[in-house]
Structures are given as structure tokens and as C-alpha cells.
């Protein structure tokens, strides 16, 4: 999933210079991928049986790999758009199925163990970025897509026999209410906190995705060609341990405080390449961005489950996905002058997300018991919340 969804970022500069792709069209292709990701996530929410199907997992891995291999076979922007949308749908379903399976089986283990598994997304980013970095000087954009498809195929072969989760039983509380009913009654008391969380996470979707799409192109505007792809490798490497690290920090500090801190760190990382030129600023930016974006998702989803707000995972995922769609569209008018203004706007949006997270801290019910959400779309975040729950 890390390869199929994020390899577009380091290949984008090659498509601009070699395939004639305009900056506006590049933003549209990114938006198409994020629309597909939203559709895939909604499919997992509305049709929980998909999350438990080995055939769906294998089909999605094959489709995702095929969409990468088909990119260099055409110069048609509408076809590219369709392929990136398809890749978004497939990558969302792969993520939901894989994480649900993994965390269901590791729910009794320490939080850092599933946290390291979330780092697989970062590993995919790092591997694909390294691939493009190696090919940058010896091959063209077509070879980069074909190589990424080969990498995705190899990873799919290794994960081919992953067993999706089985159906989860509906548990009842001591007074006879089901988990959903208990969550519903608790949700009426947590509207204010959940609203702040929802706003923060939706704004993060807007801000993070601008950097996630254009960071390499922005860095390459003011640095040698290798620095952009090298920075993307560093993003992936920093992302590998990030979820485990933020889960470990939850043992000592509250999630709202950590969420606010992570957002502030990410805002600095996004703004750096726009404010300072040079290799050092680019690499520091990559480390700060990579070290926070997966951790922020883990913290936000776990906080929503902690609040026991009804359908918190579905609502937060939808808000985040819509933010990802809006991000590239919002900065498209700024891309005529390069990527720096877009990064500044993205950093400002992430700062707004941090402000919303700061509001979340006011009177937050730190000692509420974590609800056990039902099966299906809520499963990944439910178990992530259970695993990350610890001493504050």
C-alpha cells in the first residue's frame, strides 16, 4: 500500500519534465487518487464483508500492481486519472483489510508491536523513493513506474496468504446493553470534544496531503535533483518507527497533548522547504514530516475510540479523506508560481489543526474507559485504541 499509493510523489517531477504533465494536471491526478481512497474506505465501512474476504485482498493487490504497470503505457491524462483513482480504491481496501487482520490478532500485545506494523506504509514509501532515486539518472519516468509495479508485485507475493479478520462477536455490557448502545449513550456527553477532534483531523487531511503530494517537487526546485528523491526516502524511514514511538509516548502523556505536539512539529516540517533553501532544510523537513503523519492518524483514531462517540472511526476517516481531496484542489491556483506558496498554506492549515487539538485538551475525559467498537470499519481503530491505551 505504501508503494502503490505514495510512489506518485517521487515520480511526479519526472512526469513534469519528461511526460509533459502540467502542474495543474499533476494536482488533479493526486486528487483522483484521494477520491478513490475515500471510495475504498467507504466500501469497507458500508460492506464489512469485504474486510473479511481473502479474495478481495488478493484482487486489490493485483489491481493495484496492474494500475502501476499501466501508467507508462499511455500519455492520456484521463487514463492516468482513472488509473490513479483505481489505485486509491485498491490501496484503501488493502489497508483496511491488512490492518484489521493484524491488530485483531495482536490486540493483547504491547502497543509498540502493532505500531511497528503500521510502519510498513513508511517502508513502502522508503523503498519506492529509493527505487526512483536510483533510476533518476539512468532511466525515464516509464521505467520508474514499471519498477514500482515490480516492487509492488514482490510485496504482494509475500503477503498473498495474509488471513483477513473473522467476524467479531457483538459483546454486551454488564447491564445488557450492546457495545454500540453503550457507545451511543456515551457519545451524547462527548459532542464538544469529538467536534474539536473531527475539525483537527479533517484539517490535517488537507495540510498533510499537500506535502505528501508536492514535497519532492518543492525540494527539487531549490536543491540538486537527488535531494528530492532522497528526502522522500527519509520520509519513509522516519515513518517506519513513528507509530510505535507515539504509542509508547501515550504511556506517559495524554493523546490530545501528543496530537497537538505532533501537529505543531509537522507544520514546521512542511514549512521548512518553503522558508529555507538547501539540503539540510530539505532533510530536516522530511524527517519531521515522516515522523508525524502516521503517528497523527494513530493518535486521532485512538482518541475518537477513547471518547466512545458513535461511528467515530467512520466519521473521522470520512473527514480526513475529504480533506485529502480538497488539499490539492485548494493549492492548484498557487502552483503557477512553484510549490513554496502551497507548502506555506499547508503549514498554516496544520497549525489550525493544532489549535483545534489544543481546544480538545480543555476538560478532556482522560480516564474514560475505552469502548469496544463493533466489527467492520471500526475494527482497525478499535484495536489501535486498545493497544495504545496506557498510563498517562
Beta strands, then each sheet from edge to edge (+ up, - down):
end
